[in-house]
């Protein structure tokens, strides 16, 4: 408290346009989508007060999110069952069928080498792999990793004879 009986405005540095407030009510002037007497929080559906330009709208996928609000600090949306991602826009591993009901759990596959197709829920070999227990890499791929599959060779066109590589190394 100051000698004349006034109190400090205490406007939030990142949330207010300046440090000056209304002398009668003590309300600070807030940046876009910021609220509170001291401009110290984002309005519902917005996040990132610390950006310094005002709060930013949440980008929650309407199908995968519980609602259109997100965490005020990280921007992470609140996802439905089996859904993941900052915007709740895809199925978690082991789930399929992204929809407004969330994602469904995949059935257990006959072999631990198989993975669940995120669209259909069917068991299949991981990307770029095939054969018994998905142990082989398709042409021009290498390095089969359990449940992750094989990766493209990506041979340098100028320095290699072809686009194929050793499937193990």
BELNOR-V469879 format. One line per field, one symbol per residue. ss: DSSP state (A for helix, B for strand, O for the rest). phi: phi as a letter, one per 20 degrees, with the letter a starting at -180 (. if undefined). A space follows every 10 residues. Layout:
ss: ???
phi: ???
This chain:
ss: OOOOOOOOOO OOOOOBBBBB BOOOOOOBBB OOOBBOOOOO BBOOOBBOAA AOOOOBBOOO OOOOBBBBBB OOOOOOBBBO OOBBOOOOOB BOOOBBBBBO OBBBBOOOOO OOOOBBOOOO OOBBOOOOBB OAAAOBBOOO BBBBBOOOBB BBOOOOOOOO OOOOOOOOO
phi: .egenedffl ffgeedfbee cffedmeeee fgmdcogdld befgncbmgf fndoedffdf fffeefbeec ffdenffeef gmdbogdldb ffgncbmgbf enceffffff cfffceffed nffbffgmca nglledefgm cbmfdgmdnd dfflffffdc fbeebffec
